[in-house]
Amino acid sequence: MVNLEDKKYHFIAIGGVGMSGLAKYMRERGNCVSGSDIQESKYTHLLESLGVSVNIGHNADLIEKDMIIIASSAIKNDNPEIIKAKELNLDILHRSDILKLISDEFSNKKDSTFIGFSGTHGKTTTSGLCSYILEKANYKPSFVVGGIIPEINTNAKYQGDKYFIAELDESDGTIQKYSTDIAVINNMEEDHLDYYKNGFNDIADTFNMYLSNKKDQKVIINIDNDGNKRFMSLYPDYNYITFGLEQGDYYAKNIKYDGLTSKFNLYKKEENLGEFSLSILGRHNVYNAVAVISALIETGIDINEIKQHIKTFSGMGRRFEKKAEFSSIKVYDDYAHHPSEIKTTLNGIKMAVNGEKRVVAVFQPHRFTRLKSLWNEFKSAFRDSDLLLITDVYPAGEAPIDGITSENFSKEVEHDNHKYIKGSIEQAANKIYPLLQKDDIVITLGAGDITNMGKYLALNSEIKV
């Protein structure tokens, strides 16, 4: 039986944002940590600075008989380190297994609090924002989240056993492993249908199994989301604490948007808890803020500390993250890869620019299966952009599906001004640059290597000045 007192952990594909965060956490906790990856990255360099041994390239000789192996989902059975680990009969864990072991240290202690953030969208921002506020207010939280938190400049930290914050991924059903004290559910929509073959019903069943792990937890749930309302009607017996805009146990009123910022009054039932200011744009981030404030208040955090620090949060990495600026053109990057996320992001930008600038959306579909299953939803997702540019599908390891291509999608997309751009992201940037105009706001959308588009567009600018 694996427990956290086992000292030696080896991470295969240690350089990813999720795996590196877990490895960092375990190293700071005092465990001996090593790992391998096919290439260097800022994450592998950070881990090495903490004393983690990172090998570039996979090698069976790295595996020792007293190790616990953590393998990324992308690692196949023919990986030489996996083969060696099986020969030595070592425990091989999924990253969700190590996160469960970490979180169990908190959920099983009387004076500790484990807050888990989940949902189809918003879990990285909400888990990051919650960790940020607790960190800035000197509560010394431990956390593992899915993106780099601004100022703190990390995605994971071990600081003791009072508070633990984590982003819980429902994409492969592993969320049902966790036992939270406070479960925040941002929204529930059909996604990852390659795993959830029966759509929403399978998703709801998985969330039910997750919530049933701990009877006395608080479930903080967005009452405005149709999927959440459907879930609550199917499973009415949990300790629900609702949040929303204009309704819920906690709700925002008098919302005012001003460019990339916003303000609102927060109510707890009929009590006005005062005005909160945000430095992140869009209606969706008001929802994210209300979710986090609700969770922190229910945890017992002082509301004045929440107000003080929430307004300085500038957003997570790859969530409307500024990547480049040239010739009065600004390029932002967003991880949005589901139709609802894309609509929300583009609507927030449209509200911020208020018709004064052209919004150029550059969309890279992520996975053939997602594009196929949500084809019709994607078709109408880009209406708040003035120009839509569609790049080739990022396969994320999937095999192509006949007819499911960006070129075919571009023929059906419901947008008056769009164009299919063929080639790699670097090649696409070379073709997109001449299409841009002074003062454009460019937003790259997708979970793949579209994140590099801003860099390549800026290089074009330098070449053609």
N, C-alpha and C positions, 0 to 999 in steps of 0.2 A: 504493500500500500504506500503510495507516494505521499509525502508530506513536505512542508516547506523547510523542515529541518534537514532534509537531504541537501547536501552542500553543493554538489556539482551539477550544473545545468548547461546543456549545450543546445543552442538555437540554430536550426538549419533554415537559412534565408533570414538571417538576423537583421538585415539592412532595411527591411520594410518599416513603414511608420508604425504599424501595430506591433510587430515582433520586437522592434528596437525599444519601444516603450516598455514592454514587459521585461526585456533583458535589463534595461536601465534600472527599473524598479527592483528587480531581484538583486542586482549588484549593490544598490544603495542599501538594501535590506541586510546585506552581509553575506550573501551566497557567492560561491565561486561560479562565474559565468564565462562561457566561451561561445563561439559561434562561427558560422561561415556564410558567405554570400558570393554570388558570381561577379559582383562589382563593388567598388568603393562608393561611398556616399557620405553626405554630411552626418547621417545617422551612425554609420560605422566609425567615422572619425570621432564622434562624440563618445561612443562606447569605449573606444580605445583609450581616450583621455581619462576614463573612469577606471581603467585597469582591466577591461574586458579584452580577452584574446580573440581577435577576429581574423580568420583566414579568408583570403580572397580565392575562391574556388572550392569546390566540394572534394573532400579527400577522406577515404575510409580510415586513414591513420589518425584522424582527429578524434575518433571515437574510442573512449576508454571504458573499462568494465564497470566503473562505479558511477557512471553518468545517468542523469535523467535527460531524455531527448525531447525537445519541443520542435515540432515540424510545422512549417507553414502549409496552408491548404494547397499551395501551388507545387509542393514537393511530391514527386511521383515515387512509386515503389522501386524504380530502378536507380534511384539516387544511391551513390556508393556509401554514403553515411547511413542511410536507412538500412541498406543491405547489411552493413557491419553491425548496426545496432540490433537487428533481428538475430544475427548469428550469436551475439552475446546475450540475447534474451533480455534486452534492456526495456524499460518502460518508455514508450513513445507516446507523447501527449500532443493533442491539438492545442492551439493557443488559448482556446476557451477553457481548457482544463486547468491551465496554469492560472488564468484569471479567476477561475472558481476557487482554487486553493488560496489565492491571495485574498479574495473577498470573504471567504469563510472565516478568516481570522477576525474580521470585523463583525459579520452577521451573527457570530456565535458568542460575542462578548456583550455583557450587559450595558456597559458604558460607552460602547462604540456605535457609530452610525454609518451604514452603507447606503448611499444614495445611488441608484442606477437610473440612467437616462436611456430611453428607448423610443422606437417609433420609426416610421418610414423616412421621415425627414426631421432634421433639426437636432439630432442627438449629439453630434459633434459640437455644435455651437452651445447647446445647453449644458453639456457636461463640462466643456471648457470654461464657460462663463461662471458656472458654479465653483469650479476649482479656483478660478481667478479671484473671485470675490473673497473666498475663504483665505487664500494665500495673501492677498493684499491686506486683509484685516488681521493677519497674523494668527490665524487659527491653526496653522501648520497642517493642512490636509495632506493625506496621501491620495494619489490619483493616477489613473491610466485612462487617457482619452485618445480620440482618433485624429488629432491634429495638433499642430504647434500652437501653444497659447501665447499671445503677445506679451511682451515685457518679461514674462517668466521664461520664455523661449525654450519650452520643453513640452513634451506630451505625456510625461510621467514623472512621478516623484514619490519617494518614500520618506515620511516624516512622522512615523509613529502610528498609533492605533486608535485615535479618537474619531477621525472622519476619513471615510474612503469614498471617492467619487469615481464612477466608471461609466463609460459608454458601452452599452450592451447591444450586440449585433443580433438581429433576428433573421438575417439573410439565409442562414443554413440551419435554423432551428436550435442552435446552441444556447439561445437565451434561456431556455427552460432549465438550464443547469443552476441558475443563480438564485440566491435567497436574499432579497433586499429588505432593508428596514423602511426605506421610502422608494417607491417605484414611480418614476415619472414617465408617462406615456404621452408623447407629443401628438401623435396621430397614428392611424392604422389604415393603410391603403394596399391595394394589390401591387406587389412588386416581387421580384425573385421567383417568378412563376416557373422557372426551371426546377426549383426545389418544391414550391408549394403547388402541386399539380391540381388541387381542387380549389385554388384561388383563396378568396377571403376566409372561407370556412377553415382551411388548414392553418392560416395565419392566426385566426382567433383561437383555435385549439392550442396552438403553440403558446400564445400569450397566457391562456388559462393555466397551462401546465407550469409556466413560469411563476405566475402570481400565487398558485396554490402551494408553493414551496414554503411559504411563511404566513401563518394565519393572522398575525397581529400587525402586519405592515400597513402603511398608508399608501394608497394608490392615487397619485395626483395626475389627473387626466383632463385633456382638452375637450371640453363639452361642445365646442363648436364644430368638431370634426365628425363627419358622418360615420366613418368607420368606427371611431371610438363609441359613438352613441349606439351603433349596432352591436358592438362588443358588450357594452354595459347592459343592453337588453337581453343578450344571450347569457351573461354571467352577472346577475344583479347583486350578488351577496358579498362582494368585496367592500372594503372600507374606502369608498371613493371620496376624494376631495377634488371638486371640479374647478377648472379655470377657463377663462375665455375673454372675449371682448364684449362688454355690456351684460354678460351673464356668467353665473357660476358662483362657487364659494369665494373665489378670488377673481376679480375682473378689472380690466382697464377701461377707463372712460376719459372723455375730453382729450382724445389723442390728437396731437399736433405734429405734422411733419414739416421739416425745414431742411431741404437739401438732403444731406446724408445723416441728419440727426432727427430725433423725435423726442416728444415728451408726452406723459400721460399721468393721470391720477389713478392710483390703485385702490380698489375697495376690497375689504374683507366683509362679505355680506353687505350690510348697510354702512359700515364704518369706513370713512375716507382715511387711508393710511398715508396720504400726501402725494406729492408730485415726484416722479422719477424721470431722469433724463438719460437718453441713450446716444452713443456716438456711432451707432450702426444703423444702416438704413432699412426701411421697409416695414410693412405691416407684419410680416412673418417674424421679424425680430422683436416686435412688441409681444407677440405670443411667446417667443423664446424667453424673453425677460420675465414675463408673468409666471411662466412655468418655474423658472429658477427662484424667483422671489418667493413664490408659494412654498417651494421645497425648503428653502432656507428658514423661512418663518416657522414652518412646521418642525424644523430641526431645533429651533430655539435661538437662532442668530438674531442679534439686535438689528432692528430695521434701519436705524440711522447709519450703521456700518454698511448695510447693503446699498443704501442710497448713495453713500459717499463713493463707493468703489465701482458700482455698476456703470456709472457715467464715463469712466475712463477706459472701459473695455473697447478695443478697436476692432474686434472680430478675429476669427480663427484663420489660420493658414488655409488657403484654397476656398475661403468663403468670402466672396467679393474682395479678393486680395489684389491690391495694386501691383502690377508686374512691370509696367513700362510707361514712359511718357516721352513723346517726341513730337515736334511740329504741332503743338497744341492738341495732340491726340493722346488720350489716356487709355491704357489697356488694363483691364481687370480680369481676374480669373476666378471661376466659381466651379465647385465640385458638382453642381446640379446635373444629374443624369437621369432623372425621372420626370415625366411631364409636369407633375404638380410642382416639383422643385423649380423647374425651368420657368413656368408661369409666374411663380412667386418672385423669383429673382428678377425677371424682366419687368414685372409690374412695379417692384420697388425702385428700379432704376428709372422707369418712365415717370413715376411720381417725383423722383428726386430732380430730374433734369427739366421737368415741366414743359416739354416741347421746345426748349431752348437749344438743345444739342441733338444730333442724330445718334441713335442707339444702334450699334452694329453687333449682332449676335453671331458668333462663330461656334457652331455646334458639331461636336464629335460624338456620334452615337457610341454607347458603351455596351458591348456584347451584342451578338446577333440575336440571341434568344430574347433579350429585353426589347430590342427594336421590333422584333416580330410580334411579341405578345402585347405590346403597347403601341403598335403602329398607328392606330386611329387617334389615340390620345396624344401622341407626339405631333401628329399633323396640325393640330390646332394650338400647340403650346407656345408659338413664337410671335403671336400677333402684336405684342407690345414692343417689338423691335422694328426699326425702320428698314434695315437691310439684314437679311439672313444668309449666312454662308455655311454650307454643310460640307464637312470633310469626311473622309472615309471612316468606316466603322473601326473602332478599337476593339480587337477580338477578345482581349483578356484571356487568351489561351483556348478560346472556343474555335471549333471548325466552322467555316462558312455555311450558311443556309441558303439553298437555291432561291434566288429572287430577292433575298433580304440584303439589299445594298443601299448605300447612301445615294447613289445615282437614281435608283428606282424610287427611293423615298422622296427625293427632291422633285420628282414629277407629280407627286400627290400632295405635297405639303401645302397647307392653306395659308399662303403668304404671297402678297402681291409683288414683292421685290426680293427674290432669292436666287441663289446660284450654287451649283455643286462644284466643289473644288477637289480635284483628284490629286493623290500623291501623299507622301509623308508630311508630317507637320512642318518640317523645314521647307519642303517644296511648296506646300500650301501657303506658307507665309510669304514666299516670293511672289505668288499669284495674288494674294490678298492685299499686299501693301499698296499697289497702284489703285485699288478700289476705294481707299480711305480718303477722307476729306478733313480739312482743318476743323478742330474742335470736336471730332467724333469721340464718343464713348464706346470703346470696344469691350465686349464681354465674351470671354471664351468659356464654353459650357461643356462639361463632361468629366468623367472620372479617369480618363486615360492620359496619354502624353500631350493632350491639348494644352496642358499647363505650361508647356514650353513655348507656346505660340508668341507670347509677349516678347520673349527674348529674341526670337528670330525676326519679328517685326521691327524691333529696335535695331537689330543689325542691318536690316534693309535700309533703315533711315540713315544710319551712319555711312553706308555705301553710297547712297543716292543724294546726299546733301550737296 
